[in-house]
Amino acid sequence: MNILMASSELTPLAHTGGLGDVLEAFPIQLLKRGHKVSLALPFYRCIREDKSIKARPTSITLPVSVGPKRIQAEVFETTLADALHIYLIRRDEYFDRSGLYGADGREYEDNAERFIFFQKAVVELAKKVENKPDVLHCHDWQTGLIPVFAKEAALGVKTVLTIHNLAYQGSFLGVDFGLTNLPGHYFGAKGVEFFGSLNFLKAGIVFADVITTVSERYAHDIQTSEYGCGLENVLREHSRKLRGILNGADYETWNPATDKLIGRNYTVTDTTGKTTCRSKLLAGLQLAPNPAGPVFAMVTRLAEQKGLDLLLPLLDRLLADDVRLIILGEGESRYERELQIASRKHATRFAYRSGWDDNLAHTIEAGADFSLIPSHFEPCGLSAMYSLKYGTLPIARACGGLHQIIQDFDPTSGAGNGFLFYHYTSEALWDAIGRARRVTGSAAVRASMIKAAMESDFSWNTAAEEYEKLYARLK
């Protein structure tokens, strides 16, 4: 089958979070299963300036109308992992910028225009590529209008929309609808309009042939008022075409047995290397060595979704003990500010590093004892999958995909690969931390849990097989 994917992110070319990681691994797994897969991505400045990326111009130009503007998109191409063909859509007035979606903590004011242009260019690309795609697979709000444009253009290609995080919908002023050049009847309750706004994600939900999201539990959650982010009624109306398929983890990248970014490799049968990784992690961050207690870590976006509001009130209480805490991430300035203050206050016990550092992310997963995931909601939970593989036991709130990934420790049977809590409160998180410390105080129990964690298998093969079946049903 011939599949063209469209995304605003792709690790390592351009990414801000889990979306890019998924698009790095998922298409390649489909390639391994014998399908033809390519991916369209904006040609951002960060890609052009990366000397390791060899982008070649093509002879393809794409005429695009954005409101009254008639403009041309240039198409470049490159290859990821010597296998995945990438089409890079170039228009410098839209993508020659310092950030993907914004800068200095603010979204770009013309994001509606930027991504309307990109989505229209993808539909034009689907007309011109040598092998017409059987399926056009769109990812998140930045591609939510593609099913509408494909329908209006009578493209004759089936469309799939994957919702990676419903909280980000691409909601813009109603006046921006004029930039789509769609007939006026699309701007209504049965179309792309949502309470007077132009909503990209709602458009995809209504017009895509199939909607998927990144875990079975999240597919259920987003149809409720608690997690539906206002779109729960729309999703319930289209529930017949909604599927939950748990994402996979890229074990070629995230594997302590082969990871070249960590201090020493280790396996489920010989975890002694993890002790070395722990020591090197603390030394590299200039934290005091040999703590009496465990090393806790978070590798995360600093957003309300991720449960920082639960952790921040506990920092002084947690760090009063001889433990270590490491947080890597960037996001909302209020969280960055509080973490910077706390890291100065507890300089020998707490390290905060802003931004994304791939090397440090791997070093943290290998060297930490516990991974903190106190999320308000978690569509999938890739970070939990990575932590399990590295024998770093997750302490997580039971929500979304984390239900499918983490098996809470059972004191009766001794089974489990992590620790779950249910109420969204700081005290519930604190109780889970205390339980984790008590349970793993037994060396035998700790070793058993690390073994169960590292043997947990969330490879992409299972998810790719489910998508393969879904595509086949669309033919």
N, C-alpha and C positions, 0 to 999 in steps of 0.2 A: 504494500500500500504506500502511496505517496502522501506524505504529511508535511504541511508547511505550518510552522509555529510562529507566533508573534509575541514578543515580550519587550518590556522596557528595561529588563536587566538580564545579565548573563555573566556569571562568575567564570573566569577572572576578568573579563573585559570591562564590565560595569555592573556594580551591585551595591545595594545598601542593606541587604538582609537575606532572609531565607529564599525569597523568590529567585535570586540569582543562582543560589546553590542548586535549587531544583532544576533549573534550566540547563545547568552544567551537566547534570547526570542523567536526567530522564530521557532526553532525545538520543543520547548515545546508547542507552539500553535498548531503545527501539531499533536503532541501527543494527545492534548485535543480533536482534531477532529477525533481521532480514528486510526491514522496511526502509524506504527512502525518506529521509528526514532532513529538512533544512529549517533555518530559523531567521526571521527578520528582526532587526534591532536598530534603534537609532544610532547614527554615527556620531557619538558624543566626542567632545574635546578630549576626555581622558583616554579614549580609544586611539584617537589620532596621535596623541603625544606619547603613547606607549611604544617604545622602540621594538619591543618583543613581538608586537602584533603586525604581521605583514598583510596590510590591506591593499588589494589590487582593484583598480577601476574596471568596471564592466562597460559594455556598450549600451546598457539599458538606461534609459531616462524615462521618468514617469511624470506625465502631466497631471497636476493636482489643482483642483479648485478649492479654495478656502474662503468662503464668503465671496466678496467681489474680486479677490486675488486669483490670478492664474499663474501658477508657478511650476517649476520643474524640480523634481527630486533626482539627484544622482544616486546611482547604486554602485557600491563597492562590495567586495567579497573577501572573505578570509576563511580559514578552517580552524576548528577547535579540536584538539586531541587527535590531529591527523585524520579526522573522520567526519565531523559535523560541519556541514556547509553553512556559513553565516552570510546573510545579505545585510549590508550596512546601508541604511537609508540616510543620505546626506543632504542637509540643508542648513548651512552654517548660521543663518539668522535664528534658527530654532535650537540648534544643538551644540553650537560652539560656545559653551558656557562652563563655568567652574563646577556646577553641580548638575545632578540629573534632573531634580525637580525644584530646586531652589538653592539659595545661598544665604549665609548669615542668619540662619534660623527662620527664614521666611520663604514661602512658596513663590515661584515665579508667577507674576500676574497674568501672563499669557499662556499658562499651562493648557487651557482648553484649546487654544489655537494650535499650540505645538503638537499635541497628541491627536487632534483631529487630522492635522496634516499627516502625521505618521500613519494613522490607521487607513486613511484614504490611499496613501502610497502603498501600503501592504496589499490592499485589494487590487490596485493597478498592477503590482508585482505579480500577483497570482494569475493575472491574465497573460503575462508576458514570459514567465519562466518556461523553459523548454518542455518540462513535463508538468502538465496542469495537476495541481494537488487534488487528491480525493477528499482530504479533510483539512480544514483551516482551524488550527487549535490556538485559541486566544487565552492570554493569562492576565488576570486582574483588570482593574478599571482602565488602565492605559490602552487596552485593546477592546474594551467593552462595546464600542460602536461598530467594530468590524462586522459582526453578524448583520447589523442594519444596513451598512453600506453594501455588503455582499448580496443581500436580498434585493435592495433597490437596483443594483447593477445587474441583476439576474445572472450572477456568477455561476450558479449551478454547482456549488461546492458546499458540502455539509460543514457546519460550524460547531465547535465545542468551546465552551467558556469554562475555565477553571478559576474558581474564587479561592485565592490563597489567604485573603484576609478581608472580611466583609466590612470592617471598620473604615477602610479606605475605598471610597466609592467614585471619586471623580465627579463631585457635584459642583456645578458652575452656574453662573447667572443665566436666567432664561434667555436673555438677549444673545448669549453665545450660540444658541441654536441656529442663528443665521449663518454661522461659520460652517455648518454641516452641509448646506445647500440641499437638504432633504425637503421634500414636500411638507407643507404645514400640518397635514394630518398626523405626522409622526409625533408632533409635540402635543401629547395628550396623555390621559391616564393609562391608556393601553399601549403607549409608546415610550418615548425617551424622557418624558416630563415627570417630575416628582416634586409635588408641592411647589410648583412654579419654577423649579430649577431644571437645568439640563443635567441628568444623572447618567454618566457613562455606564456604570455597572448595572443599573436597572435596565438600560437598553439591551445589554448582553443577556441578562436573565430572561427578558421577554422574547428576544428574537433568535437566540442560539438554538440549535437543534437539540443539544444536550448541555446540561450544566453539571459540572463536577466540583467538589471541594475536597480538601486534603485529609479528611478522616471521616469515618462513618459517624462518630459522635458529633463532629462539627456540623455535618449535614443535618442532623437533628436539631442541634442547638440554634442554628441560624433561622429556624422557623418559629422560634419563641420570642416573646417580647424582651426577654432579658438579654439575648445575644443577637437579635435580628437587626439591630442598628437602624430601625425604622423600616427595613425592607422585608420584615417577616411575613406580612400579608402577601406581598408580591411573590415571595419564595413559596409560600404555601399554595398559591394559585398555580404555580408552575412546578409543583413537587413531583409530578409524574415524570419529569425529565431531569430530576436532580439525583445525583449519585455521590456517595462519599467513598473515596479511594485513598487509603493512607499512603502518604508519600514514602519514598524509600530514602535510605542513607547511602551516600557514595563511599563505600568501604575501600575503594582504591585510593581515595584521598584521606579518609578518616579511619586509620587502622594502626594501632600502636605497634604491630609486628613489623610494619614496613615504613612507618612515618619517618621521613628524613629531617623533620623539623623539631623533633623532641630529643631530650638529652640521652636517652638510651631506649632501645626497642625492648618490648616485652610481649608475652603471649599469655593466654589463659592458663597454660600449663606451667609457666614460669613468670611470675609477676614481680620478680625482684627488681627489675628495671624501673618499676614505678617509684620505688623509694629514691632512686637516683634522680629521676625526673622531678620529684618533689623538692629535693635539696637544691637542684639547679634552678627551679622556678623561684624559690624564695631568695636565693642568692642574686639571681638576675634582676629581681625587683627590689633588692636591698632591704628585705625584711629580715627580722631576727630569725636565726636558724633553730632547728630542733624544738618546735613548740610542743608543749605537753598535750595539747588538744589538736583537733583536726584542722585541715586547710579547707576553707569554704571558698567557692568561686561562682561568679556569674559572668557569662559572655552573652551580651544582650544589647538590644536597642534600648535606650533610656526613654521609654514611653510609658504612659499610664497603664497600658495593657499588661506590661511585664511585672507589675506588682511591686514597683519600687516604693509605693506608699506604705506597703506592709513592712518592708525591710528597714527603711530609714529610721523609724522610731526605735528599732531594736539594736542599732549599731553600738551604742555605748554599753548596753547590757551584754551583747555578744562579745565585744572586744575587751570587756573587763576580765574575761578568762584568758588564759595563755593559748589563744587560737590565732589563726591567720585568715584574713579575708582579702580576696582579689576580685576586682570588678573591671571588666574591659567593655567599653561601649561608648556610644555617643548618642545624643538625641536632645531632649528638652533641656533648656538651659537651667531650669530650676533644679533638676536632678543633678546635672553636672556640677552646679555650684555647691550643693549640699555634700556631694561625694568628695569634692576637692577639699572642703573644709574638714570633713571627717578624716580624710587621709592624712592631713597635716596634724590633726589632733592625736591620731593613733599611728604615728609615722612608722613604727617598727612592726606593727601588727596588721595594718591595712594599706593596700596599694590600689589606687584607682588610675587607670590609663584611659584617656579619652581617644576616640577615633577607632578605626578598624586596623588591626595588625594581625595578619594571617599567621605569622610565625608565633606570635604570643598566644593567639587563640589555641593553637595546637599544644603549645607548651603548658598552658593552663589546664586543658583537658587531661593531659598526661600526668600532671603533677598534683592536682587537687584531690582531696579525699571525697568531698561532697559538692554537688552542683545544686545551686539554689534556683528554683524555677517557680516563684510564687505568683504566677500569672493570674490576672483577672479572667482572661480567656486565652486560649491557645489553640488555633485552628489545627495545627499538626503537632509540632514539638520536635523539630530536627535536632535542637540542642540536647534534648534528652537522649535521642538515639546516639549522638556522638559521645555523650558522657558515659552511657552504658558500655559502649565499645571499648572505652579506655578504663573501665573499672572504676569510674568516678560516680558514686552512688547519688542519684537525684533525690532531692527533697522538693516536692512539687505539689501544687494545688491540683486537685483532681478536676480537670476541665478539658474539654475538647479532645484532641488526639492523645493527650497524656494518659487518658483512661486506657487506651489501647497499647500504649508503649510501656508503661510502668506497672509492675505488679507489686502492690503494697506488701511489706513484710508481714507475714503471718506467724505470730509467736507460737502457735500450736504446731504447725507443720515445719516451721523454719524456712518456708519457701518465700521468695520475694527478691526483687532486684532494685528496690528503692523504697521511698517513704512518701505517702500521700496524705494531704490534709484537705478538708472540704470547705470549711467556712472561710470567707474572704476577710480575715482579720489578722492583725499582727500577733495576737495571742495564739491563734491556731497555727501560724507559722512557727512561733516560738516553741509550742508544744511539740511540733514535728521535728524541729531541730534537736530538742532535748531527747525525744524518743530515739532518733537516729544515733545520737551519741551514746545513749545507754545500751542499745542493741549491739552496736559495733564495738562496744567495750570488750566483748568476747572475741578473741582472735579467731576462734573457729567459726563463729557466726559471720564475722566480717569476711573471712576468706570464702565462705560459702556464698555470700551475697555478691562478692566481686566476681566469682566464677559464673553465677547466674546472670549477672549483668553483661559480662563479656561474651557469653554464649547467646545472648538475645540477638535475633536475626531480623533486621528490617531492610534487607537488601532491595534494590530497585526492581529485581526480577519479578517479584510478586505483583507490584503495582503496575509494571509494564504489561504483564500478562492481562490484567484487568482492563487496562486501556485498549489493548489489542482487541479484546472481545467487544468492547464498546464501539470502537471504530468499525469493526466488521458488521455490527448491527445497523450502522448508518448507511451502508452501501446500498 
